[in-house]
Amino acid sequence: MMENSSYVTSFILLSFKDMGNAKHLYFVAALIAYLVILSFNLSLILIIIFEKSLHEPMYIFLCNLLISALIGATTFYIKLLFDLQTDIPVVSRSVCFTQIFFLYVYFGIEMTILTVMAYDRFIAINVPLLYCTIISSTKTAKLVFLAWLCPICCVSILISLSSSLQLCGNTINTVYCNNWEIVKLSCTDTSANNIYGSLAFSMFLLPTVFIFYSYIKILVLCWNRSRSYKSKAFQTCLPHLITFILFFCSTIFESTESRTHLKRTSDLVSTIASLEFVIVPPLLNPLIYGIILPEIRRRVIRIFSVKKRTLPDR
């Protein structure tokens, strides 16, 4: 497994060792979950792409959110399905760091896109007459570009720091490759990693504060408006807020659990709970937006009604 005491060529994922015969059940559950996530997210992405009336900033941002969810889900589930076919999965160093890169990029893009969406709703509701001027097509493209570029650059630095560490072990106590688990295996100084991790966490808090501030301002602004105005504002803001809360809670839980080693009633519960951030948002986001946003809901209903009419009578 190791060429010497400092250069690890592969990692062993220990969380799979106690699954036993239940692996087949987990494989079926994981496969169904991935196919559902794939179909739900792809459906909404295609609806937004092919419906010209949805080529507006809010839906363009939503499309990017769904694409990032597909990246995260694919990175996690494809490898999980392969690992469930072996007794104790052994993953190469390059594959492990590749999974870390794409999972963390998914996390970063979710955060930046949700921030951009909060900014978009803040402008739309606070200064609706200037919305088209402020959120122009050019600015929309720039915001999307930056929302992808910043996480990719930040995660690249993180991977560079972690991959250069000398490691004295090769066992990871999760079902997927986790940067913090690899840092804990280091037998050299990890000060640079810890400092950068603290900076990254601060960068996570700043958009979080902005998102909460934006929606609080929107709620205050809508408080004394007409009922129809409130209804329209809440219809567009509610899915964003629900999505953000789900993502925020899942991420905080996973981060806290991995760093503090919280112990619960069973390893299975612990494992499933630590995977919330790659299970819950990709699965529920398309449902939330498809049900609550009227424009998307109408198009989904129209598609199904057209299919129903075209089915041959029996």
C-alpha positions in Angstrom: 0.0 0.0 0.0 2.8 2.4 0.8 6.2 2.8 -0.9 7.6 4.3 2.3 6.5 5.9 5.6 5.7 9.3 4.1 4.3 8.7 0.6 1.0 6.9 0.5 -0.1 5.6 -2.9 -3.6 4.4 -1.8 -6.2 4.7 0.9 -8.4 2.2 2.6 -12.0 3.3 3.3 -12.8 1.6 6.7 -16.5 2.5 6.8 -17.3 -0.3 4.4 -15.8 -3.1 6.5 -18.8 -3.7 8.8 -21.5 -3.6 6.2 -21.5 -7.3 5.4 -24.3 -8.7 3.3 -26.2 -5.4 3.6 -23.9 -4.0 0.9 -26.2 -5.3 -1.7 -29.2 -3.4 -0.2 -27.1 -0.2 0.1 -26.0 -0.7 -3.5 -29.7 -0.8 -4.7 -30.6 2.2 -2.5 -27.6 4.2 -3.7 -28.4 3.4 -7.4 -32.1 4.4 -7.0 -31.1 7.6 -5.2 -28.6 8.5 -7.9 -31.0 7.8 -10.8 -33.7 9.9 -9.1 -31.3 12.8 -8.6 -30.1 12.5 -12.2 -33.6 12.5 -13.7 -35.0 15.3 -11.5 -32.0 17.6 -12.0 -31.6 16.9 -15.7 -35.3 17.5 -16.3 -35.3 20.9 -14.8 -32.0 21.8 -16.5 -33.4 20.9 -19.9 -36.7 22.7 -19.2 -34.7 25.9 -18.4 -32.5 25.5 -21.5 -35.2 24.9 -24.0 -37.9 27.2 -22.6 -36.9 30.7 -23.9 -39.2 32.4 -21.4 -37.0 31.0 -18.6 -33.9 32.6 -20.0 -33.9 35.1 -17.1 -31.2 35.7 -14.5 -33.0 33.8 -11.7 -33.5 30.7 -13.8 -30.0 30.9 -15.2 -28.6 30.9 -11.6 -30.9 28.0 -10.8 -29.7 26.0 -13.8 -26.1 26.4 -12.5 -27.2 25.3 -9.0 -28.6 22.1 -10.5 -25.5 21.5 -12.6 -23.3 21.8 -9.5 -25.6 19.3 -7.7 -25.1 16.9 -10.5 -21.3 17.2 -10.3 -21.4 16.6 -6.5 -23.9 13.7 -6.8 -22.0 12.0 -9.7 -18.7 12.4 -8.0 -20.0 10.7 -4.9 -22.4 8.1 -6.1 -20.4 6.6 -9.0 -17.5 5.8 -6.8 -19.8 4.6 -4.0 -21.5 2.1 -6.3 -18.1 0.7 -7.3 -16.9 0.6 -3.7 -20.0 -1.3 -2.6 -18.9 -4.1 -4.9 -15.7 -4.8 -2.9 -15.1 -6.0 0.7 -12.9 -3.1 1.8 -12.4 -0.5 -1.0 -8.8 0.6 -1.7 -8.7 3.8 -3.6 -5.6 5.2 -5.3 -4.1 8.5 -4.2 -5.0 10.3 -7.5 -8.6 9.1 -7.5 -9.0 10.1 -3.9 -7.8 13.6 -4.4 -9.9 13.9 -7.6 -13.0 13.0 -5.6 -12.1 15.5 -2.9 -11.6 18.2 -5.6 -15.0 17.7 -7.3 -16.9 17.3 -4.0 -15.4 20.5 -2.5 -15.9 22.3 -5.8 -19.6 21.2 -5.7 -19.8 22.6 -2.1 -18.2 25.9 -3.1 -20.3 26.4 -6.2 -23.5 25.7 -4.2 -22.5 28.4 -1.7 -21.6 31.0 -4.3 -24.6 30.4 -6.5 -26.9 30.6 -3.5 -25.3 33.9 -2.6 -25.8 35.2 -6.1 -29.4 34.1 -6.0 -29.9 35.9 -2.7 -28.4 39.0 -4.3 -30.7 38.6 -7.4 -33.8 38.4 -5.2 -32.6 41.3 -3.0 -32.3 43.6 -6.1 -35.6 42.3 -7.7 -37.7 43.1 -4.6 -35.9 46.1 -3.2 -35.4 48.0 -6.5 -37.6 46.3 -9.1 -37.6 49.3 -11.5 -33.8 49.1 -11.7 -33.6 45.3 -11.8 -33.0 44.9 -15.5 -30.3 47.6 -15.4 -28.4 46.2 -12.4 -28.8 42.5 -13.3 -28.1 42.8 -17.0 -27.2 39.8 -19.2 -23.5 40.8 -19.1 -23.6 41.0 -15.3 -25.4 37.7 -15.1 -22.6 36.1 -17.1 -20.0 37.6 -14.9 -21.7 36.5 -11.7 -22.0 32.9 -13.0 -18.3 32.9 -14.2 -17.1 34.2 -10.8 -19.4 31.8 -8.9 -17.5 28.9 -10.6 -14.0 30.4 -10.8 -13.7 31.3 -7.1 -14.5 27.8 -5.7 -12.3 26.1 -8.3 -9.3 28.3 -7.4 -9.8 27.9 -3.6 -10.2 24.1 -3.8 -7.1 23.9 -6.1 -5.0 25.6 -3.4 -6.5 23.2 -0.8 -5.7 20.1 -2.8 -2.1 21.4 -3.4 -1.6 21.8 0.3 -3.0 18.4 1.2 -1.3 16.5 -1.5 2.1 17.8 -0.5 1.8 16.4 3.1 3.9 13.5 4.2 1.5 10.8 5.6 2.0 8.1 8.2 -1.1 6.1 7.5 -3.6 5.3 4.8 -6.9 4.5 6.5 -9.9 6.8 6.1 -12.9 6.4 8.4 -15.6 7.6 5.9 -17.2 6.2 2.8 -15.7 8.9 0.6 -12.4 10.7 0.4 -12.4 13.6 2.9 -9.7 16.3 3.0 -9.7 16.5 6.8 -9.3 12.8 7.2 -6.2 12.9 5.0 -4.8 15.9 6.9 -5.2 13.9 10.2 -2.9 11.2 8.7 0.0 13.7 8.3 3.2 13.1 10.3 4.5 16.6 9.6 3.4 20.1 10.5 -0.1 21.0 9.2 -0.1 24.6 10.2 -0.5 25.9 6.6 -3.5 23.5 6.1 -5.1 24.6 9.4 -4.7 28.3 8.6 -6.0 27.9 5.1 -8.9 25.9 6.5 -9.8 28.7 8.9 -9.7 31.2 6.1 -11.9 29.0 4.0 -14.4 28.7 6.9 -14.4 32.5 7.2 -15.1 32.7 3.5 -18.0 30.4 4.0 -19.4 32.5 6.9 -19.4 35.8 4.9 -21.8 34.7 2.2 -23.9 33.0 4.8 -24.3 36.3 6.7 -25.1 38.1 3.4 -27.7 35.5 2.5 -29.5 35.8 5.9 -29.2 39.6 5.7 -30.7 39.7 2.2 -33.8 37.6 3.1 -34.3 39.5 6.4 -34.3 42.7 4.5 -36.8 41.3 2.0 -39.1 40.1 4.8 -39.0 43.5 6.4 -39.7 45.3 3.1 -42.6 43.0 2.3 -44.2 43.3 5.8 -46.2 46.4 5.1 -46.9 45.7 1.4 -50.1 44.4 -0.2 -51.1 40.7 0.1 -50.5 40.1 -3.6 -47.0 41.7 -3.4 -46.2 39.5 -0.4 -47.4 36.4 -2.1 -45.3 37.0 -5.2 -42.2 37.9 -3.2 -42.5 34.8 -1.0 -43.2 32.6 -4.0 -39.8 33.5 -5.5 -37.8 33.7 -2.3 -39.2 30.7 -0.4 -37.5 28.0 -2.5 -34.1 29.8 -2.3 -34.4 30.1 1.4 -35.4 26.5 1.9 -32.6 25.3 -0.3 -30.1 27.4 1.5 -31.2 26.2 5.0 -31.0 22.6 3.9 -27.6 23.0 2.4 -26.3 25.1 5.4 -27.6 22.6 8.0 -26.2 19.6 6.0 -22.8 21.2 5.6 -22.4 22.4 9.2 -23.4 18.9 10.4 -20.9 17.1 8.2 -18.1 19.5 9.1 -18.8 19.3 12.8 -19.1 15.5 12.8 -15.9 14.9 10.8 -13.8 17.3 13.0 -15.2 16.5 16.5 -16.0 12.7 16.0 -19.5 12.9 17.4 -20.7 9.5 18.4 -24.2 8.3 17.8 -26.2 5.2 18.4 -24.8 3.3 15.4 -22.2 3.6 12.7 -24.8 3.3 10.0 -26.7 6.4 11.4 -23.4 8.2 11.7 -22.4 7.4 8.1 -25.8 8.4 6.6 -26.0 11.6 8.6 -22.5 12.6 7.5 -23.6 12.3 3.8 -26.5 14.7 4.1 -24.8 17.4 2.0 -24.5 15.1 -1.0 -27.9 13.4 -0.5 -30.4 15.9 0.6 -29.7 19.1 -1.5 -29.4 17.3 -4.9 -32.5 15.3 -4.2 -34.8 18.0 -2.8 -33.7 21.1 -4.7 -35.4 20.2 -8.0 -38.5 19.2 -6.2 -38.6 22.4 -4.2 -38.1 24.6 -7.2 -40.4 22.5 -9.4 -43.2 22.7 -7.0 -43.0 26.3 -5.6 -41.8 28.4 -8.6 -45.0 28.9 -10.7 -43.2 29.3 -14.1 -41.4 26.0 -13.8 -44.4 24.3 -12.2 -46.6 25.3 -15.2 -44.1 24.0 -17.7 -43.7 20.7 -15.9 -47.5 20.2 -15.8 -47.7 21.2 -19.4 -45.1 18.6 -20.4 -46.8 15.8 -18.5 -50.2 16.8 -19.9 -48.9 16.7 -23.5 -47.4 13.3 -22.8 -50.7 12.1 -21.4 -52.6 13.3 -24.5 -50.1 11.6 -26.9 -50.4 8.2 -25.2 -52.5 5.8 -27.3 -55.9 4.8 -25.9 -56.2 1.2 -24.9 
